[in-house]
């Protein structure tokens, strides 16, 4: 499957598609920066998660699809202990 493209390197959010978990994974400027270790983005994301009880629309869609919170990386399929 081809990687989705979002306008302005992710800054143009898909407002009309709140159930798009890939936006949180590859396009969201807050979530992607927080997962990469940016301290300011982590702070903003913690506030967002506390206020909304789980993150933005796309972060909650990501949790439904991948089973991890927006502040955590998606586990790879090659992790030890996973069934292949």
C-alpha positions as CSV (number, residue, x, y, z in Angstrom):
1,X,0.0,0.0,0.0
2,X,1.3,3.4,-0.9
3,X,2.2,5.9,1.8
4,X,-0.5,8.6,2.2
5,X,0.4,12.1,1.5
6,X,-0.9,15.1,3.5
7,X,-0.6,18.7,2.6
8,X,2.2,20.9,4.0
9,X,4.1,17.9,5.5
10,X,1.2,17.1,7.7
11,X,0.3,20.5,8.9
12,X,-2.8,20.4,6.7
13,X,-4.9,18.1,8.8
14,X,-7.6,15.8,7.3
15,X,-10.4,17.5,9.4
16,X,-13.2,15.7,7.4
17,X,-11.6,12.3,8.1
18,X,-11.3,12.0,11.9
19,X,-10.9,8.2,11.7
20,X,-7.6,8.2,9.8
21,X,-5.0,6.5,12.1
22,X,-2.3,7.0,9.5
23,X,-2.4,10.7,9.9
24,X,-1.4,10.3,13.6
25,X,1.3,7.8,12.6
26,X,3.0,9.8,9.8
27,X,1.6,13.3,9.5
28,X,0.5,14.8,12.8
29,X,3.1,17.5,13.7
30,X,2.6,17.0,17.5
31,X,2.4,13.2,17.7
32,X,5.2,12.5,15.3
33,X,7.5,15.1,17.0
34,X,6.6,13.7,20.5
35,X,7.4,10.2,19.5
36,X,10.8,11.3,18.1
37,X,11.6,12.9,21.5
38,X,10.8,16.6,21.1
39,X,10.3,17.8,24.7
40,X,7.9,20.6,23.8
41,X,5.8,18.3,21.6
42,X,5.7,15.7,24.5
43,X,4.5,18.4,26.9
44,X,1.7,19.5,24.5
45,X,0.7,15.9,23.8
46,X,0.5,15.1,27.5
47,X,-1.8,18.1,28.0
48,X,-3.9,17.1,25.0
49,X,-4.2,13.5,26.3
50,X,-5.2,14.6,29.8
51,X,-7.9,17.0,28.4
52,X,-9.4,14.7,25.8
53,X,-8.8,11.3,27.7
54,X,-6.8,9.7,24.9
55,X,-5.6,12.3,22.4
56,X,-7.0,13.8,19.3
57,X,-9.4,12.1,16.9
58,X,-6.5,10.6,14.9
59,X,-4.7,9.5,18.0
60,X,-7.8,7.6,19.2
61,X,-8.2,6.1,15.8
62,X,-4.6,5.0,16.0
63,X,-5.2,3.4,19.3
64,X,-8.2,1.5,17.9
65,X,-6.2,0.3,14.9
66,X,-2.7,-0.4,16.4
67,X,-3.6,-0.8,20.1
68,X,-1.1,1.8,21.3
69,X,-1.5,5.4,22.6
70,X,-0.5,8.3,20.4
71,X,2.7,8.8,22.5
72,X,3.9,5.3,22.0
73,X,5.6,3.8,18.9
74,X,3.7,1.0,17.0
75,X,5.3,-2.3,17.8
76,X,7.1,-3.8,14.8
77,X,6.1,-7.2,13.5
78,X,9.6,-8.4,14.1
79,X,9.6,-8.0,17.9
80,X,10.7,-11.0,19.9
81,X,7.9,-13.1,21.2
82,X,5.4,-12.2,18.5
83,X,3.9,-15.0,16.5
84,X,5.0,-15.0,12.8
